[in-house]
Amino acid sequence: MTERTEAPSTDRVGTWTPLRRPAFRALWIASATSQLGTWMQTVGAQWFLTERDASATLIAMVQTATSLPVLLLALPVGALADLLDRRRILIGSSAAACLVATVMTVLTGAGLLSPYGLLALTALLGTTQAVLMPTWQAVQPDLVTRAELPAAAALGGISINAGRAIGPAIGGVLVAAGGPQWVFGLNALSFVLVTVAVWRRAPRADPIRREMERVGGAMRVGLGYVRHAPVFRRILLRALFWSAPATALWALLPVVAVQRLGLGSGGYGLLLGALGAGAVAGAVFLGRVDLRRRPNRLLAGSSLLYAGVLALLAVTRSPWLAGAALLLAGGCWLAVLSTLNALAQLVVPGWVRARGLAAYTVVFFAGQSLGGVLWGVAADLTSLPVALLLAAALLAAAGLSVVRWGLHDSAAIDPTPSPPVWPEPNLVLQADPDDGPVLVMSEYTVEPDRAEQFVAAMARVGRSRQRTGGRSWSLFQDGAVPNRFVETYLVPSWSEHLRQHSERLTVTDVRIEQEATALASGPPVVSHLFVPVSPQAR
């Protein structure tokens, strides 16, 4: 990358420290402005449909049109963001979003936009967001140091929650004053700011590029990484455990405002403002916490406090008490999201970062989307208080489950790329990059008193092999020569194995392998076995 991220000072990292970096500051301001425009646009779209007497289902589909593309496209987009220049992807997607918002503005102003046309354009905007989200998260670690990542994630939460709290209020005023086309136009301008900021400040790609991977194969490797990375996989589990029950607050808050608290649209906006203010306060607090020391306590405490807020909203009819409780809920929401997001960025290596964070985005959005629907159905089938109490109970149980399914220790994970440590393969055959599958076989000699430790250490090596692109990993012991152990795994192509050699091993992967080989009597003898070419194919 062209921009280095050395620490600006040796002071303790605070919430606002990443903003000292010009590149991060410019992109964060642009992102915050875009978040504001997105929430204004949502209000404008919903009001556009309301003015045309659209059904409640059609109005609710605005949120579906926004979020569904993220669920469908995040994984393939994550693969592309790991293969292509992320800066160009950000510029292209933000420029496309600007174009779509501009078309929406012009058609609305001319009276030519139909309700279904609005939903189609909203889905296109959601598609651009599906491209922007994992790519921006993958770029963020290149803009700050590892020590600043938690604060950077908290600042991202501030921009999202501030936009969610302030955007609808501003959008409502602008729609009342000039119509939906005003907010559509301002949303287009916000994407202009994003495009310019990315063009000027985003780091350029490393000029040393290897041969292009296929998108399908890159997605398979990305999913393989997730499957064989226990620390990251537990982060995904905690994201699901949080998002599914916690989203009940966002899904049911409009109904709480009207049915339980007797508030109108203005009062509902103030409740959203309380959530946003609490999120900002939570971010300030989070900047003083080392997320990697006691994240499970933070998750459990935030879950129990948030569950208490859900239970309170089920029984109170006081807007003031509800507003105070929502301040606390906003802080808890931001604390959990920032913690999980920062830890995900800290443990995923750069070569698969966009794919890993895309998986995180899919899990979180799935929990929110499915949870929102389920809690709405629960409120219809039972009652609003019962649904809120059920969500509170489930979230409290999820918080206490850290005792059994807590986050793993991430302090020992170093995703920094390791210099090449494997010797270059010595082949007699002429291997083409697409030749495969290739069986990689390593033979070890291990003394009997070390065999048990060796087998345990090799299990960790097996996960490392499969995180970096291998599959069907196995370890065998020779029945005739018990001190001979043979490790085997497949890679789909020769080029895939060369990527293991040159760019995918991290410092942690190398340490795991060295711990295992230290238990053997010497270095392994490595062989590469290819599928023979039949005479008829020559």
Secondary structure as GFF3:
##gff-version 3
##sequence-region A 1 538
A	DSSP	three_ten_helix	17	20	.	.	.	ID=ss1
A	DSSP	alpha_helix	22	51	.	.	.	ID=ss2
A	DSSP	alpha_helix	56	83	.	.	.	ID=ss3
A	DSSP	alpha_helix	86	109	.	.	.	ID=ss4
A	DSSP	alpha_helix	115	139	.	.	.	ID=ss5
A	DSSP	three_ten_helix	140	142	.	.	.	ID=ss6
A	DSSP	three_ten_helix	146	148	.	.	.	ID=ss7
A	DSSP	alpha_helix	149	178	.	.	.	ID=ss8
A	DSSP	alpha_helix	180	201	.	.	.	ID=ss9
A	DSSP	alpha_helix	215	227	.	.	.	ID=ss10
A	DSSP	alpha_helix	230	255	.	.	.	ID=ss11
A	DSSP	pi_helix	256	260	.	.	.	ID=ss12
A	DSSP	alpha_helix	265	286	.	.	.	ID=ss13
A	DSSP	alpha_helix	295	315	.	.	.	ID=ss14
A	DSSP	alpha_helix	319	347	.	.	.	ID=ss15
A	DSSP	three_ten_helix	350	352	.	.	.	ID=ss16
A	DSSP	alpha_helix	353	381	.	.	.	ID=ss17
A	DSSP	alpha_helix	384	400	.	.	.	ID=ss18
A	DSSP	alpha_helix	402	405	.	.	.	ID=ss19
A	DSSP	beta_strand	438	445	.	.	.	ID=ss20
A	DSSP	three_ten_helix	448	450	.	.	.	ID=ss21
A	DSSP	alpha_helix	451	467	.	.	.	ID=ss22
A	DSSP	beta_strand	471	477	.	.	.	ID=ss23
A	DSSP	beta_strand	484	491	.	.	.	ID=ss24
A	DSSP	alpha_helix	494	499	.	.	.	ID=ss25
A	DSSP	pi_helix	500	504	.	.	.	ID=ss26
A	DSSP	alpha_helix	507	517	.	.	.	ID=ss27
A	DSSP	beta_strand	525	530	.	.	.	ID=ss28
A	DSSP	three_ten_helix	535	537	.	.	.	ID=ss29
###
